[in-house]
């Protein structure tokens, strides 16, 4: 279903070139495949193992800005940070970049802006169209696998760490939940396409006074067969490691050399982490 004129499918300024797309696939260690669920699932699985959910790059961008208004990273800039310095992002920029990759590979779909409980418009996701089926894709939470959507009944998809479900909750809305997680409720999907300009504006607004995760350095990524998470707002410093059965292990971290330790573990630029830690502790 490529080449549609769905709202939100307008040509994005951050469209990826063929050469950059090839570099990204090499970085993710994924071969280009036919447009379909198997390829989509492979891309998601590779992304969550290579690109961290993290706030350090956003914090350094905000604190290094020379003006009050800060523009979000377009997909090309996001991927440059990933390829060159191991960067990632939070939901707005991460889903934006992944959606650009999907489009470059021939997938059709749109971006959405969604709610978490009473907090409106705080989380983003992607809806991918494959034949007559719509799939929820969210590398900004992340969901580790695509989740089919059906307005008539609850759907489920089993990933390596969680089983995800989408329960219809009124016209164009779905409650997204996950098993083996302290918070079963994830978010409420508002299944409505968001135009690129509006999405970019919302992404940039997330750098403002009400922006999320700009007051602490958080990094999480799949490493080996576990999900690892660091949060500078939780003391003493530690790495939380979660197994596929939901078991948790805390690994103590020394404050001295913290940025280097985190950089080595998550394959990120330690200098960016150090600047972010200094900014939130200032």
N, C-alpha and C positions, 0 to 999 in steps of 0.2 A: 504493500500500500504506500509506496514511496510517491513523493510529488504531490501530496495532498495540500489543500488550502485551509486546513484547520486553523482556528484562531490560536495564536501562540506558535505557529509554525513558520512565521515570517523569517526571512534570512537574518541570522544573528551576525552582528559585527565580529564576533569571536569565532566564526566558522574556521575549522581546522583544515590546513592544506594537506594534500596527499602525503607529502614528505613528513610533516609533523605527525600525521596519523600513523604512518609506518614506524616512526621512532617510538611513539606511545605504545604500540602493540609489542614492539621489542622490549620495552621497559616492563610491560606487564607480563611478558613471556607468554603471549597468546597469539596463535595464528589466526589470520583473517578467515572467517568462515561464512557460509551462507546466512542470510537474514533468517533467523528462526529462534526458537526457544533455547535450543542447545547452545548456540553461539552466545545468546544473551546471558545465559547462566554462567558460561565460562568466563565472560568478561567481568561479571559481577564478582565471581569467586576470585579472579586474579586481582581485581581492584582492591578488595578489602584486605588482601595479603600484601599489597605493595604500597598503597596510598593511605596514609594514616588519617583518621579523624583527629584533627588537632587544632588548637587555637593559637599556637606560637607565631605562625606566619601572619595571622590577622593582627595580633597584638603589636608586633614590630612594625607592621604597616601603619597602624593607627598612631603609634607613638613617634614614628618617623615622618609623619605628614607635616607639611608646611602650611596647610590651610585647615579650617574647621571642617569643611565638606570633604569627605574621603570617598573616592570611587572604589567600588568593589573590583576585584580582579576578573577580567574577562577570561574565558576558557584558555586562550592562547597563553596568557600570563600565568594562569594557574598551572598549566602543564609545564611551562618553563621552570617554575619553582619545583615541581615534582621531579622533572628529569635532571635538573642541575643540582638540587639541594635536598631532595627527599621530602619536599613539602607536601602538605595536604590542605585540609580546611574543614570548616563546619558545613552544615547542610546547604546553605545558599550557594556558596561557591563550588562545593564538591559536586552537588547534583548538576549544576550549570555546566561544569567541565565534562562530566560523564555524559550528559545529554548531547553535548557537542561531539563527543567521540561516537556516540551511537548514530547520530545523523551523518557523520562522515562515513560510517560503515553501511549506510543505506537503511537504517531503521527509521520508522515513522512513530511519532508520538508528540507529547507536549509536557511542559513543566506545570506544576501545580504549587500553590501556596496553601498551607493547611494549619490546623489548630491543634494545640495540646491542652486538653481540658478547657479551662476558661480563658486561656491565653490564645488570642486570635492572630493568625498570620505569622506564626513564629517558626514554622517548619516547612520544608519543601520536599517535593518528591517528583517522580517522573511517571507518566503513564505511557507505556509502549503498546502500539497496535500491531498485532500479528494475526492476519486474517480477520476472523470475527471475534477474536479474544483480545481483551484489554488486560495488560499486566502492570501491576504496581512494581516500580523499580525505585529503590531508595538506597543509594550509597552514602547518604548523609546522616543515617541513623547509626549504623547501616542495617538494612535487611540483606542477608547473605544469599538470597536467591529470589528470583521473580515470583510474584504472587498474583495469580489470576483474579480478576474481579468479575463478579456476577451480581447484578442488582436484585436477583430473585432469591439468593441463598448465600449462606456463609461458605467461603472457600478457605482452603488451607494449603500451605506449602511447607515442606520439611527441609530445613537447612542443617548444616553441620552442628550448629550450637542451639538453635531454637526452631520450633515449629510456629509459623506465622499464620494468622487468620485475618480475613477481611469480612466483617459483618455489616450488611446494608443497614443504614441508619437514616432513612429518609431519602428524599430525592437528591441524587448526586453526592451522597455522603457515605462513608464507610468507617467503622471503628476498627483500627488496626491493633492487634494484640500479638503477644509472643509468650511462649512457654519458657520455663527454666530461666526466669529473670525476676529480680526482686520487684519490678514494676511491670505487671502483666500488660497494662494499657500502654501503648506506644504513642499513638496520635490519632486524630480524626482526619481522614482524607476528604478534602473538598475537590471532587472530581470535575474541575472546570479548568480549561486551558488558560494559561496566563501568557500574554504577549511578551516578547523579549524585552521591550522597553520597560514595561511594568515590572518584570522580574528583576531586571538590572537595578531599577530604582529601589525595589525592596531590599536587594542585596546590599546596595550602598547604604541604605538607611540602617542596616544591621551593624554598621560601624559607628553609629551615633550614640547618644546618651543612653538610649534604651537597648543598645545592642547586647547580644548574649555572648557569654564566655570570653569577655574582654578583660575580666578582672582576675583570671587565674589561667595558668597554663595546664591544659589537658591534652593528653596524647593517648590514643588507643588504636591498636592494630592487631590483626592476627599474626602471630609469630610462631612458626612451627605448628603445633596442634592445640595452641591455647590463645585466648584473647587476653592481651595485656593492656592495662590501663594505668595512667599516672595522672594525678590531680594535685597541683601545687597548693590548692586550698585545704588539703587534708594533711595534717601533721600527726606523727612524724612522717617524713617522706617515705613513700613505699611504692612498689609496683604491685598491682593487684593482677593475679593470673587466674583465669577461669577456664576450666576444662569443658569438654563437650557434654559432660553430664551435669554441669552447673556447679561443680566443686570449686572453691576459691582458696587460693594460697596468697599470703602477703609476703612480699620480699622487701626487706628493709633497704633503704638507700641512704648513703651519706650525703649531707649537704655539700661537703667539699667535693668538687668535681662532678656535681650533679648533672650539669648540662652535657658534659662529655659522656657520662654513663648513659643518659637518655638518648643522646645522639647515636651512640654505638648500638644500643638495643633496638631502636626504631629506625635506624639507617637514615637519620635526619642530620642536617647541618647543625652542629652543636653551637655554633656562633649565634644562629637565630634563636635557639632555645635559651642561651645565656642572656641575650638581650631581652627576650620576653620575660624571663624570670626576674631580671633587674627592674623591668618596667612595672610589673605587678607588685613588686615588693617595695617600690619607691614610696 
